[in-house]
């Protein structure tokens, strides 16, 4: 097979022999008994898309079938080439040109009859064969095209296309599987799903007993306890009680819980930290324990937690 750089550039001249019109006919592509419809690695070329086809040949090999789709022999070759295009999965793009509908494109390849198969590499035509050919012979010719393409630096892959000829959107990569939870963590998660918070607390406490350094269990336990404390709380009543008794530690703990649950992290932390300086020893211990729980709920790496931890240390010591 000749190298692509040795082929003449496209030149619209001459006329293609349309004698295939008088031969046995086949249904149009996509209909039963006809060649397959375009799609995947097969496109139907028009005068408007021809220029893009030539440009694409600088990225990946293009094999052009000049045919009359409703001719039986043409349709058979189109079917065989389409199957090979799917098999090669983008190593080349099969571009079909209806020579009757677009005689100027057919003439640009300087062919005299259909079906004719021509490769296009780096914008240059490479004649392959005319007429029907055994499948193994076609495969051998295609392999030669791919070898010539590689020698000329044309090593890309054609994208799969929809029926309209446009490249299909790349499929999103499958999501990474969720890591399997340790048994007690899974037990706690399942309990939360069925709204059994007591069982979730028990599972997390058991996990911490087995491994006191289990940070995920510590954080999970703090979160579930927050849910337990706020489950039946009446926001209006809790807020009114806190407003009426600003020095009541239990009332402030209750509203701080609701603030944290509602995402008002600074309010929750600030409310408890502000109580520490004037609190007695028992109240300070309550506030300290609750703040440590809050640190786990918010996340120990959160910058708001770092600042609150500093204030807690100063207030206690």
N, C-alpha and C positions, 0 to 999 in steps of 0.2 A: 504494500500500500504506500502511496506517495506521501511524503511529509507535507503538512498543511502549508508550510511557507512556500512550497513550490507550485501551489495552485493559483490560477488566475483569480482576481477579485471578481465579485458579482457584477454581471453585465446583463442588463435586460435586453435580450435580443432573441430572435428566433421564435418558434411557436411549438407548443407541445402537441404531440399526436394524441388526439382524444378518441382513437378508435375503440377504446375500452367501452365507450358508451353503447356499442352495438353488441356487447357480450352479455352473458347471463347476469341478471341483476340481483342485488342483495338489499335487505332493508337498511335504512340509515343507521348510523352508529347509535348505540343505546337501545335500539329496538331488538326484539327477539329475532335471532337468526342473523343479525348484523354484527359489525365490529363493536367492541365496547365503547361506551361514551368516554370522553376525555376526563381526566382526573388522575390523581396520584402523580406519576411521572410521565404522563401523557398530556400534551396540550394541542389544541387546534389553533393554527396560526392564521392571522388575517394580515391584510396590508398594514393595518395600524400597529400590530404587535411584532411585525417582522424585524424592525430595527432593534427592538429590545432583545429579540432572539439572538441576533448577531452579536450584540453586546454581551449577552449571557455566555456566549461560547468562549469568552476569555476567562471565565471562571470554572466552567465545567463543560464536558463534551456534549454536543447537541447532535442528535441523529434525526435527519429530516426525511420523512416519508411523503413523497409527492404522489398523490393518489386520486382516484375517484371513489369516494366512500361507498357508493351504491353498486360498484362493480364487484362481482362475486370474488374474483381472483384478488383484487385489491383489498377487499374486506378481509380475506383470509390472511394475507400478509400483514395487514394492520393488526389483526388479532394476535398473530404470532409475535410481532414486534412489541405490542403492548404487554404481553405476558413476560417477555424478556426484560422490558423496562422495569416492571414490578419486581422481577427476580433480582435484577442488578441494583435495585433500591436506591436510585439517585446517582449511580456512577455515570449515568448519562441521562439526558432528557430526550424523550421521543416527541418530536414536533411534527404534526400532521398538516399537510397543506392540500386543500382541495384544489386540484389543478384546473378544474372546470370553473370554480368560483373565483379563483385568483390566478389567472393565466400569467400575469406579469411576474408573480413570485416564481411560478414554474419556469418561466423563460429566463429568470435571473440565474437559475442553476444550469442553463444550457442543456436541458434534457429534451429528448424527442418523444418520449413515450412514458406511460405510467403502467404499473407502479415503478418508481425510481427511488432509490435510497442514497442519500448524500450525507456525509458528516460535515459539521462546521466546527472548526477548532481555531480559536483566536481570530475569529472573523473571516476565516478563509474556508472555502468549500473543498471537500475531499470526496470525489465520486467513489461510491462503493459498489453498487450493482443495480441492474435494471431487471424487472420481471420477478417472478416467483423464484424462491431458492429453498432448499431443504433447511430445516431448523438448525441442524448442527453446523451447516455451512454459514448460516446467518450468525450463529453464536461465535464462530471462529473469526468472522469479519469484525464483529463488535469487539472482540478481545484485541484485535489489531488496532482498532480505533483507540481503545483505552491505553494501549502501549504507546501509540504515537502521541496521545494527549499528555501522558506522563513525561515523555521525552521533551515536550514543548512547555512543560510547567503548568499544564491545565489539570489540576488535581482536586478541584473542589467537587462538591456533591450538589446535585440539583435538589431544591426543596420540593417536597410533595405539594401538589396543588389541588385546589377544589375544581369543581366542574366549570367554573368561570375562568379558569386559567390562572387565578391569583394564588400566590403561595399561601398555604395554610398556616395558621398561627401555630407556633411551636407548642407542643403539649407541655403543660406544667409538670414539673417533676413530682413524683409521688411524695406525699408528706412523710417525713421521718416517723417511724413507729414510736409511739409513746413508750418511754422506758417502763419496764415492769416494776411496780411498787413492791417494797418488802411486805411480807404477809400482814403484819400488824398495821402498817400504813394503809394497805388496801382494805383491811377490816374497818379502820376508822373512816376511810373515804366512803365505803359502802354504807356505813351507818349514817353518815351525814346525808347521803343521797336519799335514804328512807326516813330522814328527819328524826333519827334516834341519837340525839346529842349525848345522852348519858353513855351509850355504848361507844361512841366515838371518843369521849374522854377516857373511858376505861382502856380502850385500845392504845391510845397515845401514852397514857400513864404506864402501861405495861411495856411499851417500846422503850420509854425513858428508863425504866427500871432495868431493863436488859442492857441498855447502853446509854448512860447519862450524857454522853457526847453527841447523841443523835439530835443535831440541830433542827432537822426538819420536823421531828416529833415534838420538840419543845415549841417551835413556832406553831405547829398544828394545834397543840393543846391550848396555847394562848388564844388562838382564833376561835376555837370551839367554846372555850369558856366565855369569851366575849359574846358569842351568840346566845349562850345559855342565859347570861345576865340580862340581856336586852330583849329576850324573846317576847315577853308579855308586857314590856314597858309601855306606858302611855307618855308619849313625848311631851305633850302639853303639861301634864301633871308633874312630870319629872323636872321640866324646865321651870315651872312655877315654884316647886319646892326648893330648887337650887337658888332661885332669885330671892326667896323669902329667908333663906338661911345660908348666906355666903360663907359662914365659918363652919358649917356642918360638913364634916369630911365625907360622910356616907352620901349626903345629897349631892355633893360635888363629884364624887366618884360615879354616881349614877348618871349625871348629865354628861360627864366626860366620856363615859362608855358610848352614849348615843352620838356624841360629837365624832368620836373615832369611827363608829360604824357608818356614819354619814360622810366620811371622808374629810372631816375637818380636823386634820392631824394637829396642826399648830394650836388650835383652840383647846383640844383635849390635853395635850402635853403642857401647854402654858397654864391651864387652869390648875392642874395638880402641882406643878412646880411652884406656882405662886403661893400655895398653901403651906409649903414645907417650912419656911422660916419661923412661923409662929405656932407650929403644931407641936403637941406633946410627943413623947416617945412612942406611945401606941399609934397615934395618928401618923407619925412619920413612917412607921413600919408599914402601915396599910398603904400609904402613898407610894413608898418605895417598891413594894411588891407589885402594885398595880402598874406603876411606870415601867418596871422591867417586863411585865406582860405586854404593855403597849409597844415597847421596843421590838419585841419578837413579832408582833402583829404587823407593824409598819415595815420592819426589815432592819437588821442591825447595821447594814451598810448605808442606809438612808442618811443624808447629811443632817436632816432634822433630828434624827436620833442621836447623832454625834454631839450636836449642840445641847440637846436635852440631857444627855448623859453627863456632860461637863457641869451643868447647873445642878444636877442631882448630887454629884460628888461634892461640890462646894457647899451645898445646903446641909449635907449629912455630916461633913467632916470639917 
